[in-house]
């Protein structure tokens, strides 16, 4: 049994997929008409989903190396479904709620110009659209399967 963490192909695949997705986010933002921002390199939300790419790379590399009948694959597969559902569901809705709260905060700020009210903007880009999760899944699958070739 190898004791070198760098030799853990599924772990390395997940890390590479996550980093690659984060590096792609500013590029996709520019292509969709937004300005380049270094903040996008560390942000949540956006295209592609780095969480999805990481868990799919992990799952696909485990499946390719050890087989889909392996208990590690089963655990990773279920974990992947939960992460992707969370990204498109709960986190996306939390972002929508943050947007509404920020709008109300701005209204209250205008109403209380001289008062003690100080708005704090909440982060609105938390979750992902289906396309962003799908983009992360495709990226993760490619990286996971390619990394399995090195096992």
C-alpha positions in Angstrom: 0.0 0.0 0.0 1.5 3.3 -1.2 1.7 6.0 1.5 2.3 8.9 -0.8 -0.7 11.2 -1.1 0.5 12.4 -4.5 0.1 8.9 -5.8 -3.6 8.9 -4.9 -5.0 9.3 -8.4 -8.6 10.0 -7.5 -7.6 12.7 -5.0 -5.3 14.3 -7.4 -8.0 14.2 -10.1 -10.4 16.0 -7.8 -7.9 18.7 -6.9 -6.9 19.2 -10.6 -10.5 19.4 -11.7 -11.4 21.9 -9.0 -8.4 24.1 -9.7 -9.0 23.9 -13.5 -12.7 24.9 -13.0 -11.7 27.9 -10.9 -9.2 29.0 -13.5 -11.8 28.7 -16.3 -14.4 30.9 -14.4 -12.8 34.2 -15.4 -12.5 33.1 -19.0 -16.2 32.1 -19.2 -17.1 35.4 -17.5 -15.2 37.4 -20.1 -16.8 35.3 -22.9 -20.2 36.2 -21.5 -19.5 39.9 -21.5 -18.2 40.5 -18.0 -15.0 42.2 -16.9 -12.0 40.1 -15.8 -11.8 39.9 -12.0 -9.2 38.1 -9.9 -12.0 37.6 -7.4 -13.6 35.1 -9.8 -10.6 32.7 -9.2 -11.8 32.1 -5.7 -15.5 32.7 -6.0 -18.4 30.3 -5.7 -21.0 30.1 -8.5 -20.3 30.7 -12.1 -19.3 28.5 -15.0 -18.2 25.7 -14.6 -19.1 24.4 -11.2 -15.8 23.6 -9.4 -17.6 21.6 -6.7 -19.2 19.4 -9.4 -16.0 19.0 -11.4 -14.2 17.9 -8.3 -16.7 15.3 -7.2 -17.2 14.0 -10.7 -13.5 13.7 -11.3 -13.2 11.8 -8.0 -16.1 9.5 -8.8 -15.2 8.8 -12.4 -11.5 8.1 -11.5 -12.5 5.7 -8.7 -14.9 3.9 -11.1 -12.3 3.7 -13.8 -9.5 2.5 -11.5 -11.3 0.3 -9.0 -14.6 -0.5 -10.8 -18.1 0.7 -10.3 -18.8 -2.3 -7.9 -16.4 -0.9 -5.4 -17.7 0.6 -2.2 -15.6 3.7 -2.6 -17.3 4.3 -6.0 -20.7 4.0 -4.3 -19.8 6.5 -1.6 -18.4 8.9 -4.0 -21.4 8.6 -6.4 -23.9 9.4 -3.7 -21.7 12.2 -2.4 -21.6 13.6 -6.0 -25.4 13.6 -6.4 -25.8 15.4 -3.1 -23.2 18.1 -4.0 -24.7 18.7 -7.4 -28.3 18.9 -6.0 -27.1 21.3 -3.4 -25.4 23.5 -6.0 -28.5 23.8 -8.1 -31.0 23.8 -5.3 -30.2 25.2 -1.9 -27.2 27.4 -2.8 -29.0 28.8 -5.9 -32.1 29.7 -3.9 -29.9 31.2 -1.1 -28.3 33.4 -3.7 -31.7 34.6 -4.9 -32.7 35.4 -1.3 -29.5 37.3 -0.8 -30.3 39.4 -3.9 -33.7 40.4 -2.5 -32.3 41.1 0.9 -29.7 43.4 -0.7 -32.4 45.2 -2.6 -34.4 45.8 0.6 -31.3 46.9 2.3 -30.7 49.5 -0.3 -34.2 50.8 0.1 -33.9 50.9 3.8 -30.6 52.7 3.5 -32.2 55.4 1.4 -35.1 55.8 3.8 -32.7 56.2 6.8 -30.1 58.4 5.3 -29.3 60.1 8.6 -30.2 57.1 10.8 -28.1 54.3 12.2 -29.0 51.8 9.4 -25.9 50.5 7.6 -26.5 48.0 4.8 -24.3 45.0 4.4 -24.5 43.3 1.0 -24.8 39.6 1.0 -23.1 37.4 -1.6 -25.6 36.6 -4.3 -23.5 34.3 -6.5 -23.7 31.1 -4.5 -25.3 28.4 -6.5 -25.3 27.2 -10.1 -27.6 26.8 -13.0 -28.1 23.4 -14.6 -25.7 24.4 -17.5 -23.0 25.4 -15.0 -23.3 22.1 -13.1 -23.3 20.2 -16.4 -20.2 22.1 -17.5 -18.5 21.1 -14.2 -19.6 17.5 -14.7 -18.2 17.3 -18.2 -14.9 18.8 -17.1 -14.7 16.5 -14.1 -15.5 13.4 -16.2 -12.8 14.2 -18.6 -10.2 14.9 -15.9 -11.2 11.8 -13.9 -11.0 9.4 -16.9 -7.8 10.9 -18.2 -6.2 10.7 -14.7 -7.2 7.1 -14.4 -4.9 6.3 -17.3 -2.0 7.1 -15.0 -3.0 4.5 -12.4 
